[in-house]
């Protein structure tokens, strides 16, 4: 069972899918997720990667 859970965490998802499900996955508006993923290389991300990018984006200081 642990193997299946680990596999699902390493599964990659497209940017559009992650942005479309931003509120359910990350608790942010789709526009926020789009901004967080905008300058990231690659078109697909794991959920952990995307969560990390959104978290970093939300913690940035506004100048």
C-alpha positions in Angstrom: 0.0 0.0 0.0 2.8 2.4 0.8 4.2 1.9 -2.7 1.0 3.2 -4.3 0.9 6.3 -2.1 4.4 7.1 -3.0 3.7 6.6 -6.7 0.7 9.0 -6.7 2.8 11.7 -5.0 5.4 11.5 -7.8 2.7 11.7 -10.5 3.0 14.9 -12.6 0.0 17.1 -13.6 -0.3 19.8 -16.2 -0.1 23.4 -15.3 -3.7 24.0 -16.6 -5.1 21.2 -14.4 -3.3 22.5 -11.3 -4.5 26.0 -11.9 -8.1 24.9 -12.6 -8.2 23.0 -9.3 -6.2 25.5 -7.2 -8.9 26.2 -4.6 -9.3 22.5 -3.8 -5.6 21.6 -3.9 -3.9 24.7 -2.5 -6.6 26.9 -1.0 -5.9 29.8 -3.3 -7.6 31.4 -6.3 -6.7 30.1 -9.8 -5.1 33.4 -10.6 -2.7 33.0 -7.6 -1.7 29.5 -8.7 -1.1 30.7 -12.3 1.2 33.4 -10.9 3.1 30.9 -8.8 3.6 28.5 -11.7 4.2 31.2 -14.3 8.0 31.4 -14.4 8.6 27.7 -13.5 10.4 25.5 -16.1 8.4 22.6 -17.3 4.8 22.1 -18.1 4.1 19.4 -15.5 4.6 19.3 -11.8 4.1 16.9 -8.9 1.6 18.1 -6.2 4.4 18.6 -3.7 6.3 20.8 -6.2 3.2 22.9 -7.0 2.4 23.3 -3.3 5.9 24.4 -2.7 5.8 27.0 -5.5 2.4 28.3 -4.3 3.7 28.6 -0.8 6.8 30.5 -1.8 4.7 32.8 -4.0 2.4 33.6 -1.1 5.3 34.4 1.2 7.0 36.8 -1.2 7.3 40.4 0.0 5.4 43.0 -2.0 7.5 46.0 -2.9 
